[in-house]
Amino acid sequence: MSSKQLSEEEIFEQAFQKTSPQARREYLNQVCRDEVQLARIEALLSEGSPESSFLENGPHIIQEPSHQLKGQPDRIGDFEILGELGRGGMGIVYKARQCSLKRLVALKVLSSGLALTTRAIMRFKLEAEAAAKLHHTNIVPIYSTGEENRVPYYAMELIDGPSLDRVVKQLRQEAEGSKNDSDSDGTIDAPMPAWIKETIAFPSKSSKEAASDTNTPSFDSSSTLGSDSTYYDNLAKMIAGVADALAHAHDQGIVHRDIKPANLLLSSDGRLSINDFGLARMLEQPGMTMTGELMGSPMYMSPEQITAGRLPLDHRTDIYSVGASLNELLTLHPPFPGQRRDQVLSQVIHKDPPRPRSINHRIPKDLETICLKAMEKDPDRRYQTADLLAEDLRRFVNRNAILARRTTPLEKGIRWIRKNKAIAISICVAFAMCLGSLTYVKLHQRAHQREEALNAALEKAWSGRFAEAGTEIDKAISYGADPEWRPVINAMESLMFGQTSDAVRQLETIVDRSADNYIARWMLADAYWYNGEGGPTDDQLEQLEGREPDDIWERLFAAQALAMHQPDRAENFLREALDENPQFTSARISLATLLVFQSIDSNQPSKVDQALKELKKADVFLEDENWTLSFSRLYAHNTAAHFCRRDGFPGLANQHLEQAKKDALFLGQAYPDVVAANVMRMNYYLLMEDFDGMHTVMQDVIAHKHRGWVTDPFWVTCYTDPDWAHREEKWRGEDLFTLGLNTLERMPIQGDDHVAFARVLFDLEAAKNREDAIEVYDNYLVRRTNEWPFDPAAMMLTGQNALVQGKYQLSLRKAEPAEFLERVTQSQRDLTSARMGLGLHELSKGDRQAALKLWEEATSGTMYHWTTYHWSAAFANRLREDPDWLPWLPANDPVSVASPE
């Protein structure tokens, strides 16, 4: 076995066998993956002080029986022992009172029956570490840890109810009218307390009585409320809580590996708590099991856990075990009963579990469907995350359509054929009638292949791999997809790489050819926007107002077009697409990006957390690197860092920027030609105050002829920013202002309002009077091809207020900022833009103090990557540097600059 396959237990045990300290050290240096793992194992091997916490240093290696705890002790450390609660594979659990805090706890002590072997100590330590790492309502919390007579223990919450296996056993006794069911040790369970039946609302009639009662309606679907509905709803709610807890554990890199009714504790408030992380493993550990070792409870183990090494073992094994536990709660019988362990293991691997409704027809169909999907033998056919399982259980409770689909007879047939190929061939030869079924299979496969090819094409297109996307589109067309998908993909390529004018022409051609190609029409509205054509964008969206997309693909492109204009409607479209297909990764990544935009436009930081959660879900289904995933994740972390800095949490902001670093570097290395990637890279380096990084992005922008709106942070930095570098300071032998001016020379001005506006501002710095300023404006007025949105701003900066009043009907003497802002929506982008414009308005009247206040308000908002945000910051800084800035404007109210103190 290579060192990469060794688990920490194996490394520990092999190191422990080496008596020479030098040999032990050489072995650990060879097999440990990093210094952290090396230190952890050395600490466990060493003889630490008895007072040390075994979670930090590892318990001492106990070899003498005299150190073991014998019988039931009266006291262990701070804990008074009140009685034994139970015994498990790893230790004994006592009911105890923590004397210092005067509270009841459950105290787990490593069992002396294990002789305190090195493996037992290691496993007990890992159990405590795994549980202590987790904080969730449905996970039994760890209170404290310690050692007594060199025997490790830990204290946890005392749950006031039994484990679910006890509940199931007593429910089975009642359902079967049995009075004498006993444990393996011959003890008979005490009657079930009344509160347990009330908590889970188990029906009072036995199964036999209910089956014979013709007046009781049958519970045939999730929408039919039978007499047992409360029981099944409560089961679904409780298991959803367990799934939530597992999702939390999986997010922390922990897989439980022994979920079963015995490890689910029921509280009187109806909460199930996960207990016993004795088999839990950290996902980052190289090995999940010991060689040849089979750990877990056979009736609830997943097939891949049984066949350890033959199939990959990951968090989905817990999802199977939850399904098996739910199966037993529904039927009151294990999914794979058997007298011998090998019988059970064989059934888990080779047989499908009986449908729960074949045992009890009152079980809701939807809940049965959820249970069986969780128990799929193929991990890829199960719920891919515990979150998805919890969501479906709650859909059942709320009487919404669940995402899981029942296995159709056709799918069953296909699975049977795969398992029994020889018999299937014989049947096909013997019975020609199978030809009809095969034809149906082919038609079904054709539709499925078409959908898969389209999904793959979009995923590859959004990854920037357009040659592969074209191949997938050709496949989809061969399966019956619309041939117009090919030019649509070509237009996507033009948009992605910043060739917006080309994209507009391509899409206009498609729409002229086929007016009912709504995907192309939604894309055209988007292309107009990114090409700086606001009027045509509004016209196109107005024509599409009220349009409801036909399928998940149109919903995706509609959401892309509406994201900046009607974000709530865009979000609805994306969620509808994901309800139909949870594995539609392009829609999930688009939803995450939209949530980040909504967070800054509506000033709701919590939406960034929602976005990061959606990105985790999307990452589950992606096989290859995807630039949109990296872009959206970088956007989210940039935004989170901005919010943290604004709200006074610089340390947390730095953590987000550190997480963003990987994506920023990846996008720069793999996708320097993607315009949106460069936007987020530029803003990342601005937040990092890394001018070298910004300059690198500028070279990529120029090389690939991207539009100027990507570059605003660079121009602003070069123009003026006292927090970074004054123009007198050098950057590789050139001052920043001159560098910015020279870089502007390499950017096309015609048709690009951002570049033209930046050039006007840089040239105004050399103007000495109003005549010079007007000449600056006139020089660029004749070089552009269309009227651009910054015209009024440039006119006011050059002192041409009469032009502004004449062309835009704006009274420069009467309009008041407060009155105007009252009419602006609470959209942060509108407020930022309004404050920038009003600041220019006040400056043109000579009220520099009012202008400075408005620009400071504009930069105290949330739109950190917005053009008007960047230039407001530049104007404010410029005005602080020079209270008489732009001397040709009225000077009746210069800005009072505060003293350094």
JOTA-V576191 format. One record per run of one state. SS is the DSSP state (a for helix, b for strand, c for the rest). FROM is the first residue (numbers start at 1). LEN is the number of residues. If there is no record, write none. Layout:
SS/FROM/LEN  SS/FROM/LEN
This chain:
c/1/2  a/3/3  c/6/2  a/8/10  c/18/3  a/21/11  c/32/3  a/35/11  c/46/19  a/65/3  c/68/7  b/75/2  c/77/2  b/79/9  c/88/3  b/91/8  c/99/4  b/103/8  c/111/1  a/112/3  c/115/3  a/118/15  c/133/6  b/139/1  c/140/2  b/142/7  c/149/2  b/151/7  c/158/5  b/163/1  a/164/13  c/177/5  b/182/1  c/183/5  b/188/1  c/189/5  a/194/7  c/201/6  a/207/6  c/213/16  a/229/23  c/252/2  b/254/2  c/256/5  a/261/3  b/264/3  c/267/5  b/272/3  c/275/6  b/281/2  c/283/15  a/298/3  c/301/2  a/303/4  c/307/1  b/308/1  c/309/2  b/311/1  c/312/4  a/316/16  c/332/9  a/341/10  c/351/5  a/356/4  c/360/5  a/365/10  c/375/4  a/379/3  c/382/4  a/386/12  c/398/11  a/409/11  c/420/1  a/421/10  c/431/3  a/434/29  c/463/3  a/466/13  c/479/6  a/485/12  c/497/3  a/500/14  c/514/4  a/518/13  c/531/3  a/534/10  c/544/8  a/552/11  c/563/4  a/567/14  c/581/4  a/585/17  c/602/4  a/606/16  c/622/5  a/627/20  c/647/3  a/650/21  c/671/4  a/675/13  c/688/3  a/691/13  c/704/4  a/708/3  c/711/1  a/712/8  c/720/10  b/730/2  c/732/2  b/734/2  a/736/10  c/746/7  a/753/12  c/765/5  a/770/12  c/782/9  a/791/7  c/798/3  a/801/8  c/809/8  a/817/7  c/824/4  a/828/18  c/846/1  b/847/1  a/848/11  c/859/8  a/867/15  c/882/11  b/893/1  c/894/8
